Amino acid sequence: MIFTNKNKRLSVIGSFMISLAPIVQWWFATNGTAELFIFGQLALILLYKYLNTENFKHRLICLAFMIICAGGYVLILYPAFQIPMFYVFLALALYIIATNFKNTKINKKDIFSIIIALVIFILLMTSIIYISRDTISALLNTVYPGNRISEGGGAFRKYISYMDNIFLPYKEKGMETHPAKEAVMFGLFPMGIIIAIIAMIKNKKIDLSIIILSIPYVIIGVFCMFKIPYLPQLTLLSYSSVNRAIIAIGYIDILILIRALSITDKSPKILISLIISFITSFILVFICHKLNPNYVGKILASFLFVMCLYLFFTAIQYNTKYGKYLFTYGIIVTMFLSGFTVNPISSEFNIITDSPILQAAQEINKNENGIWLAENLDFPCQNYLEMAGCPVINATNIYPNMELWEMLDKEKEKKYDVIYNRYAHVKMILVDNEEEIEDKFELISTDIIKVYITPQDLKDMNIKYIFTVGVMEEFNDENQEFELIYNDSHNYHIYKINYK
């Protein structure tokens, strides 16, 4: 509402495009993606309210909640998203200050309260960091994501890949990676820029908000597109990556689009709008198809062309009699298809509580608890048993269990440190003896590692139960016996290890 000059329709459109953005929905449960927008945008609203009220109590309330927002944003502890998004929020904050400062009267009480607020914030952050220092240190000193250094460049496809995001909830075949890594903001690039240029030419006036947003847009865009010496280090974007920094580009695209529509009084002629929409849609879909033909085939490319032509044309024609309705309904339907359908809607916890194997695991661990191992199972099976309250040693490592890895890493020089010192989904595979192992640790991708373990490792790790689809009886010997205590119709087994 602040950014669209209190245009309710455009505010609804913007809120749908942000909250149901594919990257927000695919990363909803990890890395604080939703929290980035919650804390960042709420802080901006509070700043706006602070500048537009003279009631001292109201200003104190705004300051108090800004402290919470600042602390929440900092403690997301995922620089890959935080740093590029900070540039956008900083630009928006400068715009709000520049356009509202004339309405503000700052007195001595306000200055004193701001200083007190900053002191409280510093004390709270110091306390939290001190209490959590071991965890924060472990995170920051990981190979990934803590010490990931990006040089930038190579994100050309990401600028236009938002179009095929509409297929991510329904089609995975032909995808280069997986849906979460392909997800971006549905920003309608480059339509916001085109409409903004047309609006400013017609108005014969530069819009301050669009100019201010253009600064982080260019900086982050150059980082994403090209490898420019020293730029990543000077901007701290080296702690991000092009695949993560692109979230800020998409966010700015959305903001520029709704801002441009809010300052546009009259749309171009239908023929001109149609030509612009047709050419832009054709070029973008053609490039999207050529860059990823295995995923975006000719049929899907045809669908994308029709979708883009409709959205682009109705966006340019937004200020006509039916344009605003057609664009509103079109973008809401698009966001529902690309974002709303990502996360399943479920009532109650029947999918967990009614699962026979989870009930069995819960009962087993309740009667005689112990450490569990998910053997030779891919993500997310390692985390499945956690829902039953079973302690699983190879569940996803948010930060590395260095004590465990150093125990298993028999190499004195710790040559595998760069593999296991990271955020990782851990797949453990049981083998007869060390002679069968060429490399004990394998890096499958930036966040997936494979670890080969022996029966002796099981004893060293104090493993009591194994969840697997394999047959463990073949590992029986004079030192341990694998007792099958549960078996289901899907061939999942639970074994109890009896050490002799």
Residue, then its C-alpha position, 0 to 999 in steps of 0.5 A: m500500500i505504501f509503495t503503490n500509493k494506496n492502490k488496493r488492487l495493485s497491493v493485492i497483486g504484489s502480495f500474491m506475487i511475493s507470498l506465492a512466489p515459487i522460491v518462497q514456497w519451495w524454500f518455505a521451511t528452510n533458510g528463513t526465506a519467508e522470514l526474510f520478507i516478514f522481518g524486512q517488509l514489516a521493518l519498512i512498514l514500522l519505519y513508515k509509521y514512525l516517520n508519520t506519527e508524532n505520538f511518542k508512545h506509538r514511536l516507541i512501539c515502532l522502535a520496539f518492533m523494529i528491534i525484533c525485526a532486525g534481530g530476526y533478520v540477522l539471526i536467519l544466518y543464511p547470508a546467501f539470501q540475507i545479503p542481496m535482500f538487504y540491499v533491496f530493503l536498504a534502498l526501500a528504507l532510503y526511499i521511505i525516509a526521503t519521501n516522508f522525512k518532511n512529515t517528521k519532527i524529531n526531538k530530543k526524546d526521539i533521539f534518546s529513545i533511538i539510542i536506547a533502542l540501539v543499545i538494547f538491540i546490541l545487548l540482546m544480540t550480544s547475549i544471543i550470540y554468546i549463548s549460541r556461540d558454538t552453534i554460530s561458530a560451527l555454521l560460519n566455519t563450515v565449507y558449505p555454506g559458511n565459507r562458500i565464496s562466489e565469483g558471480g556470473g552465469a545466471f542468464r537463464k535464471y532471469i527468464s526461468y521464472m516462466d517454467n516455474i509454473f510447471l515445477p509442482y507438476k513436472e520433474k522429468g528433464m529438469e537439470t537439478h531439482p524443483a527447489k533449485e530451479a525456483v525463483m520469483f515470478g517477476l514478469f521480467p522485463m515487463g516491469i522495466i518496460i512499463a516503468i520506462i513508458a510511464m516515466i516518459k509519458n509523465k515526463k517525470i523520473d520516479l524516485s522509487i524506481i531510480i533508487l531500486s535500480i541501484p541494487y538491481v544493477i549491482i546484483g544483476v551485474f554480479c549474477m550475470f558477469k564475473i567482475p573482479y573485486l565486485p563480489q568482495l566489495t559488495l559482500l555478495s561473494y557470501s551469496s551465490v548467483n542462484r540465491a542472489i537472484i531472489a533479490i532481482g525477482y523481488i525488485d522486478i515485482l516492486i518495479l512492476i506494481r510501482a510502474l502500474s501505480i504511476t501509469d494513468k493511460s496505457p499505450k495503444i492496443l496494437i503497440s501493446l500487442i507488438i511489445s508483448f508478442i516480441t517479448s514473449f517470443i524471445l523469452v520463450f525461445i531462449c527458455h526452450k533453447l537453454n533447457p529443451n529437455y524440460v521445456g519442450k515444444i508443447l510446454a513452450s507453446f503454453l508458456f508463449v500464450m501465458c506470457l503473451y496474456l500476462f504481458f499484454t494485460a499488464i501493459q493494458y492495465n489502465t484500460k477498461y478491462g485490463k486491470y481485471l484481466f491482469t489481476y485474475g491472470i496473475i492470481v491464477t498463475m501464482f496459485l498454479s506456480g506457488f500455492t500448489v507447491n506445499p500440500i494442505s493437510s488437516e491433522f497429522n494422520i499421515i504421520t500418526d497413522s503410518p504403521i512403520l512410524q508407530a512401530a518405531q515410536e513403540i520400539n523406541k519408547n520401550e527401549n530407547g537408543i540411537w537409530l541409523a537410516e542405512n542406505l536410504d536417500f533424503p528425506c528418509q533419514n529425517y522420517l524417523e525423527m517425526a516418531g521421536c527417534p534420535v537418528i544419527n544421520a539426520t540432516n546436519i544443519y551444522p556438522n557433528m564434528e565429533l562424530w566425523e572425526m571419530l569416523d575419519k581414520e585419516k590422521e590428516k583429516k583429508y575428508d574435512v572438506i566433505y563432511n564439514r558442511y550443512a549436509h543430508v547424510k547417506m550412510i552405507l554399511v559394508d563388511n570391512e574397511e578394505e571394501i572402502e575406497d573413500k570413506f566419505e563422498l561428496i555427492s553434491t554441495d549438500i549431500i554426502k555419502v559415508y561408508i561405515t563398518p560394523q565396528d563403526l556401528k559399535d563406536m557410534n553406539i547404534k542400537y536400531i537400523f532402519t533400512v530396506g537392506v538385509m542385515e543378517e549377512f553382517n552377523d558375526e561373533n561380534q554382533e547380531f542383527e535381529l529383525i524386529y519389524n518388517d512392512s509390506h513396502n520392504y522397510h525393515i527395522y533391525k536391533i543390534n545385539y552386541k556380544 
